[in-house]
Amino acid sequence: MTILANEIRINQSITDVTLIQVADRRITCKGKFDSNRRKVFEIPYLKASVGYFGLAQPTAKEYFSSWLPNVIRNGHTIKTVNEFSQYLADTLNKNVTKSLLKTNPSGFHICGLADDGIPEFYFIRNIEGREGPYYKGFKDTYFCSEDFRTRDAIATGDGSQRSLDSLQHSIFWYVNGDLRSFWAFWLPATEFIDSISVNPEFPSLKSDLERAKWKLKVIAQLYDKYAKQKIVWALLMVLK
């Protein structure tokens, strides 16, 4: 299934940020290992990256690991993250086999900086909802929403509104894929590894990317050693 996770780390201000996207590389088919393939890609002409989870193939003869880089290259004239998200959603709807979409969850994370330096997070998917950690309702078309700048960043936990300029020293997470182990682990693991990172005996952990890599590696090891279906393994990450 994949674990695909984004961290948007707000430092001193809404334009002082670290964006991290991590995913495993394991492709499974009917619960069995198929191959290891890349799932996260930089968009070199934008300050952004894109990753996918769920369905691994746009057609029966091709994988997203080779298809998506071609789509990124063909969109080289695109100027904004918003425009790229619309372009990708349209391209997916024109090319992904409808019968595959009807029977499989499929989604894409696009995270990057807008022209004003403020993060944006776009979620493209065919998924209508969830029951606990499991997805339900698979449409045969993709739809897209921006979930950080226009939703989560401007609303507090009690539903009141806040300004983007008020945000500092905070972290926002977006995760999809196999969620059974993620939420119970990721937040306490983040608090733990961030606290360790200030210890001078662990200099490499000063990197946000290294800490995210460690967290996903621990989940991968859990699946590798204990799970009946070993659906998460081998890390790939992009940092912007």
C-alpha positions as a Markdown table, in Angstrom:
| # | Residue | x | y | z |
|---|---|---|---|---|
| 1 | Met | 0.0 | 0.0 | 0.0 |
| 2 | Thr | 2.8 | 2.5 | 0.9 |
| 3 | Ile | 3.3 | 5.0 | 3.6 |
| 4 | Leu | 3.4 | 8.5 | 2.1 |
| 5 | Ala | 4.0 | 11.3 | 4.5 |
| 6 | Asn | 4.5 | 15.1 | 4.3 |
| 7 | Glu | 5.8 | 17.3 | 7.1 |
| 8 | Ile | 5.4 | 21.1 | 6.8 |
| 9 | Arg | 7.6 | 22.6 | 9.6 |
| 10 | Ile | 6.9 | 26.2 | 10.3 |
| 11 | Asn | 9.9 | 27.9 | 11.9 |
| 12 | Gln | 10.0 | 31.6 | 12.7 |
| 13 | Ser | 7.3 | 32.5 | 10.3 |
| 14 | Ile | 5.0 | 31.1 | 7.6 |
| 15 | Thr | 7.7 | 31.8 | 4.9 |
| 16 | Asp | 10.5 | 30.2 | 7.1 |
| 17 | Val | 9.6 | 26.6 | 6.5 |
| 18 | Thr | 11.0 | 23.1 | 5.9 |
| 19 | Leu | 9.1 | 20.8 | 3.6 |
| 20 | Ile | 9.7 | 17.0 | 3.8 |
| 21 | Gln | 8.1 | 14.2 | 1.8 |
| 22 | Val | 9.0 | 10.6 | 2.5 |
| 23 | Ala | 7.7 | 7.2 | 1.2 |
| 24 | Asp | 8.7 | 3.6 | 1.2 |
| 25 | Arg | 9.5 | 1.9 | -2.1 |
| 26 | Arg | 7.8 | -1.4 | -1.9 |
| 27 | Ile | 5.2 | -2.4 | -4.6 |
| 28 | Thr | 2.8 | -5.2 | -3.7 |
| 29 | Cys | 0.2 | -6.9 | -5.8 |
| 30 | Lys | -2.6 | -8.9 | -4.0 |
| 31 | Gly | -0.6 | -8.8 | -0.8 |
| 32 | Lys | 2.6 | -10.1 | -2.4 |
| 33 | Phe | 5.9 | -8.4 | -3.2 |
| 34 | Asp | 6.1 | -7.2 | -6.8 |
| 35 | Ser | 9.1 | -4.8 | -6.9 |
| 36 | Asn | 10.9 | -1.8 | -5.3 |
| 37 | Arg | 10.1 | 1.4 | -7.1 |
| 38 | Arg | 10.5 | 5.1 | -6.5 |
| 39 | Lys | 7.4 | 6.9 | -5.2 |
| 40 | Val | 8.5 | 10.5 | -4.5 |
| 41 | Phe | 9.9 | 12.9 | -7.1 |
| 42 | Glu | 11.2 | 16.5 | -7.2 |
| 43 | Ile | 9.5 | 19.0 | -9.5 |
| 44 | Pro | 12.7 | 20.7 | -10.5 |
| 45 | Tyr | 11.2 | 23.9 | -12.1 |
| 46 | Leu | 9.1 | 24.5 | -8.9 |
| 47 | Lys | 10.0 | 24.5 | -5.2 |
| 48 | Ala | 7.9 | 21.3 | -4.8 |
| 49 | Ser | 7.7 | 17.5 | -4.8 |
| 50 | Val | 5.1 | 14.9 | -5.6 |
| 51 | Gly | 4.5 | 11.4 | -4.4 |
| 52 | Tyr | 1.9 | 8.7 | -4.8 |
| 53 | Phe | 0.3 | 5.9 | -2.8 |
| 54 | Gly | -2.1 | 3.1 | -3.4 |
| 55 | Leu | -2.4 | 2.1 | -7.1 |
| 56 | Ala | 1.1 | 1.7 | -8.5 |
| 57 | Gln | 0.2 | 1.6 | -12.2 |
| 58 | Pro | -1.7 | 4.0 | -14.6 |
| 59 | Thr | -2.2 | 1.1 | -17.0 |
| 60 | Ala | -1.5 | -2.7 | -16.8 |
| 61 | Lys | 1.8 | -2.2 | -18.7 |
| 62 | Glu | 3.3 | 0.8 | -16.9 |
| 63 | Tyr | 4.2 | 1.9 | -13.4 |
| 64 | Phe | 3.8 | 5.4 | -12.0 |
| 65 | Ser | 7.6 | 5.2 | -11.1 |
| 66 | Ser | 8.3 | 5.7 | -14.8 |
| 67 | Trp | 5.1 | 7.4 | -15.9 |
| 68 | Leu | 5.2 | 10.3 | -13.4 |
| 69 | Pro | 8.8 | 11.6 | -14.3 |
| 70 | Asn | 7.6 | 11.9 | -17.9 |
| 71 | Val | 4.6 | 13.9 | -16.8 |
| 72 | Ile | 6.8 | 16.2 | -14.7 |
| 73 | Arg | 9.2 | 16.8 | -17.6 |
| 74 | Asn | 6.3 | 17.5 | -20.0 |
| 75 | Gly | 5.0 | 20.2 | -17.7 |
| 76 | His | 8.2 | 22.2 | -17.6 |
| 77 | Thr | 6.5 | 25.4 | -18.6 |
| 78 | Ile | 4.3 | 25.4 | -15.5 |
| 79 | Lys | 4.9 | 28.3 | -13.2 |
| 80 | Thr | 3.0 | 27.5 | -9.9 |
| 81 | Val | 2.3 | 24.5 | -7.7 |
| 82 | Asn | -1.4 | 25.2 | -8.1 |
| 83 | Glu | -1.1 | 25.0 | -11.9 |
| 84 | Phe | 0.9 | 21.8 | -11.6 |
| 85 | Ser | -1.7 | 20.1 | -9.4 |
| 86 | Gln | -4.5 | 20.9 | -11.9 |
| 87 | Tyr | -2.3 | 19.7 | -14.8 |
| 88 | Leu | -1.5 | 16.4 | -13.0 |
| 89 | Ala | -5.1 | 15.7 | -12.1 |
| 90 | Asp | -6.2 | 16.3 | -15.7 |
| 91 | Thr | -3.4 | 14.1 | -17.0 |
| 92 | Leu | -4.3 | 11.3 | -14.6 |
| 93 | Asn | -8.0 | 11.5 | -15.6 |
| 94 | Lys | -7.0 | 11.2 | -19.3 |
| 95 | Asn | -4.6 | 8.3 | -18.9 |
| 96 | Val | -5.3 | 6.0 | -15.9 |
| 97 | Thr | -7.3 | 3.0 | -16.7 |
| 98 | Lys | -10.9 | 3.4 | -15.3 |
| 99 | Ser | -11.3 | -0.2 | -14.3 |
| 100 | Leu | -8.1 | 0.0 | -12.2 |
| 101 | Leu | -9.4 | 3.1 | -10.4 |
| 102 | Lys | -12.8 | 1.6 | -9.6 |
| 103 | Thr | -11.1 | -1.2 | -7.6 |
| 104 | Asn | -8.1 | 0.5 | -6.0 |
| 105 | Pro | -7.4 | 3.6 | -3.8 |
| 106 | Ser | -5.1 | 6.0 | -5.6 |
| 107 | Gly | -3.7 | 9.3 | -4.4 |
| 108 | Phe | -0.9 | 11.9 | -4.9 |
| 109 | His | 0.6 | 14.5 | -2.6 |
| 110 | Ile | 2.0 | 17.7 | -4.1 |
| 111 | Cys | 3.7 | 20.0 | -1.6 |
| 112 | Gly | 5.7 | 23.1 | -2.4 |
| 113 | Leu | 6.0 | 26.9 | -2.1 |
| 114 | Ala | 3.7 | 29.4 | -3.8 |
| 115 | Asp | 5.2 | 32.5 | -5.4 |
| 116 | Asp | 4.9 | 34.4 | -2.1 |
| 117 | Gly | 6.9 | 31.7 | -0.3 |
| 118 | Ile | 3.9 | 30.2 | 1.7 |
| 119 | Pro | 3.5 | 26.4 | 1.6 |
| 120 | Glu | 0.7 | 24.7 | -0.3 |
| 121 | Phe | -0.4 | 21.1 | -0.1 |
| 122 | Tyr | -2.5 | 19.5 | -2.8 |
| 123 | Phe | -4.2 | 16.2 | -2.4 |
| 124 | Ile | -5.3 | 14.4 | -5.6 |
| 125 | Arg | -7.3 | 11.2 | -5.1 |
| 126 | Asn | -10.1 | 8.9 | -6.2 |
| 127 | Ile | -11.1 | 8.1 | -2.6 |
| 128 | Glu | -14.4 | 9.1 | -1.2 |
| 129 | Gly | -13.7 | 8.3 | 2.5 |
| 130 | Arg | -12.4 | 6.0 | 5.2 |
| 131 | Glu | -13.6 | 3.5 | 7.8 |
| 132 | Gly | -10.9 | 3.7 | 10.5 |
| 133 | Pro | -7.5 | 3.2 | 8.7 |
| 134 | Tyr | -9.1 | 1.7 | 5.6 |
| 135 | Tyr | -10.2 | 3.5 | 2.5 |
| 136 | Lys | -13.6 | 3.1 | 0.9 |
| 137 | Gly | -15.5 | 4.3 | -2.1 |
| 138 | Phe | -13.2 | 4.4 | -5.2 |
| 139 | Lys | -14.2 | 6.7 | -8.0 |
| 140 | Asp | -13.1 | 6.2 | -11.6 |
| 141 | Thr | -11.9 | 9.8 | -11.7 |
| 142 | Tyr | -9.5 | 11.9 | -9.6 |
| 143 | Phe | -10.4 | 15.1 | -7.8 |
| 144 | Cys | -8.1 | 17.6 | -6.0 |
| 145 | Ser | -8.1 | 19.9 | -3.0 |
| 146 | Glu | -5.6 | 22.3 | -1.4 |
| 147 | Asp | -5.6 | 21.3 | 2.3 |
| 148 | Phe | -2.9 | 23.5 | 4.0 |
| 149 | Arg | -3.0 | 27.1 | 3.0 |
| 150 | Thr | -6.8 | 27.4 | 2.5 |
| 151 | Arg | -7.9 | 24.9 | 5.3 |
| 152 | Asp | -5.6 | 23.7 | 8.1 |
| 153 | Ala | -3.2 | 26.7 | 8.3 |
| 154 | Ile | -6.1 | 29.1 | 8.9 |
| 155 | Ala | -8.2 | 27.1 | 11.4 |
| 156 | Thr | -7.5 | 26.1 | 15.0 |
| 157 | Gly | -8.5 | 22.9 | 16.7 |
| 158 | Asp | -11.7 | 24.4 | 18.0 |
| 159 | Gly | -12.7 | 25.7 | 14.6 |
| 160 | Ser | -11.9 | 29.4 | 15.1 |
| 161 | Gln | -10.0 | 31.2 | 12.4 |
| 162 | Arg | -6.4 | 32.5 | 12.5 |
| 163 | Ser | -4.1 | 34.4 | 10.1 |
| 164 | Leu | -1.3 | 32.7 | 8.2 |
| 165 | Asp | 1.1 | 35.3 | 9.7 |
| 166 | Ser | 0.3 | 34.1 | 13.2 |
| 167 | Leu | 1.9 | 30.6 | 12.6 |
| 168 | Gln | 5.3 | 29.8 | 13.9 |
| 169 | His | 7.1 | 26.9 | 15.6 |
| 170 | Ser | 4.6 | 24.3 | 14.5 |
| 171 | Ile | 4.3 | 21.2 | 12.4 |
| 172 | Phe | 1.6 | 20.0 | 10.1 |
| 173 | Trp | 1.4 | 16.3 | 8.9 |
| 174 | Tyr | -0.3 | 14.8 | 5.9 |
| 175 | Val | -0.1 | 11.0 | 5.5 |
| 176 | Asn | -1.8 | 8.4 | 3.4 |
| 177 | Gly | -1.3 | 4.7 | 2.6 |
| 178 | Asp | -1.3 | 2.1 | 5.3 |
| 179 | Leu | -2.3 | 4.1 | 8.4 |
| 180 | Arg | -2.7 | 1.3 | 10.9 |
| 181 | Ser | 0.6 | 2.0 | 12.7 |
| 182 | Phe | 1.3 | 5.6 | 11.6 |
| 183 | Trp | -0.6 | 7.9 | 13.9 |
| 184 | Ala | 0.1 | 6.0 | 17.1 |
| 185 | Phe | 3.8 | 6.1 | 16.3 |
| 186 | Trp | 4.6 | 9.3 | 14.3 |
| 187 | Leu | 3.7 | 12.0 | 16.9 |
| 188 | Pro | 5.5 | 10.5 | 19.9 |
| 189 | Ala | 8.4 | 9.4 | 17.7 |
| 190 | Thr | 8.6 | 13.0 | 16.4 |
| 191 | Glu | 8.7 | 14.4 | 19.9 |
| 192 | Phe | 11.4 | 11.8 | 20.9 |
| 193 | Ile | 13.7 | 12.2 | 18.0 |
| 194 | Asp | 13.4 | 16.0 | 18.0 |
| 195 | Ser | 14.4 | 16.1 | 21.6 |
| 196 | Ile | 17.4 | 13.8 | 20.9 |
| 197 | Ser | 18.5 | 16.0 | 18.0 |
| 198 | Val | 19.6 | 18.8 | 20.4 |
| 199 | Asn | 22.1 | 16.4 | 22.0 |
| 200 | Pro | 25.6 | 17.1 | 20.5 |
| 201 | Glu | 26.3 | 13.4 | 20.6 |
| 202 | Phe | 23.8 | 13.0 | 17.7 |
| 203 | Pro | 25.0 | 15.7 | 15.1 |
| 204 | Ser | 23.4 | 14.1 | 12.0 |
| 205 | Leu | 19.9 | 14.3 | 13.6 |
| 206 | Lys | 20.0 | 18.0 | 13.3 |
| 207 | Ser | 18.6 | 17.4 | 9.8 |
| 208 | Asp | 14.8 | 17.3 | 9.6 |
| 209 | Leu | 15.2 | 14.9 | 6.7 |
| 210 | Glu | 17.3 | 12.5 | 8.7 |
| 211 | Arg | 14.8 | 12.4 | 11.5 |
| 212 | Ala | 11.9 | 11.7 | 9.1 |
| 213 | Lys | 14.0 | 9.0 | 7.5 |
| 214 | Trp | 14.6 | 7.4 | 11.0 |
| 215 | Lys | 10.8 | 7.4 | 11.8 |
| 216 | Leu | 9.8 | 5.7 | 8.5 |
| 217 | Lys | 12.7 | 3.2 | 8.8 |
| 218 | Val | 11.4 | 2.1 | 12.2 |
| 219 | Ile | 7.9 | 1.5 | 10.8 |
| 220 | Ala | 9.5 | -0.4 | 7.9 |
| 221 | Gln | 11.4 | -2.6 | 10.3 |
| 222 | Leu | 8.2 | -3.3 | 12.2 |
| 223 | Tyr | 6.4 | -4.6 | 9.1 |
| 224 | Asp | 9.5 | -6.5 | 7.9 |
| 225 | Lys | 9.8 | -8.4 | 11.2 |
| 226 | Tyr | 6.3 | -8.8 | 12.4 |
| 227 | Ala | 3.6 | -8.2 | 9.7 |
| 228 | Lys | 2.0 | -11.1 | 7.8 |
| 229 | Gln | 2.0 | -8.9 | 4.7 |
| 230 | Lys | 5.3 | -7.0 | 4.4 |
| 231 | Ile | 3.9 | -4.0 | 2.5 |
| 232 | Val | 6.2 | -1.3 | 3.7 |
| 233 | Trp | 10.0 | -1.2 | 3.1 |
| 234 | Ala | 13.0 | 0.7 | 1.8 |
| 235 | Leu | 12.9 | 4.5 | 2.0 |
| 236 | Leu | 12.9 | 7.3 | -0.5 |
| 237 | Met | 12.7 | 11.0 | 0.3 |
| 238 | Val | 12.7 | 14.5 | -1.0 |
| 239 | Leu | 13.5 | 17.6 | 1.0 |
| 240 | Lys | 12.9 | 21.2 | -0.1 |
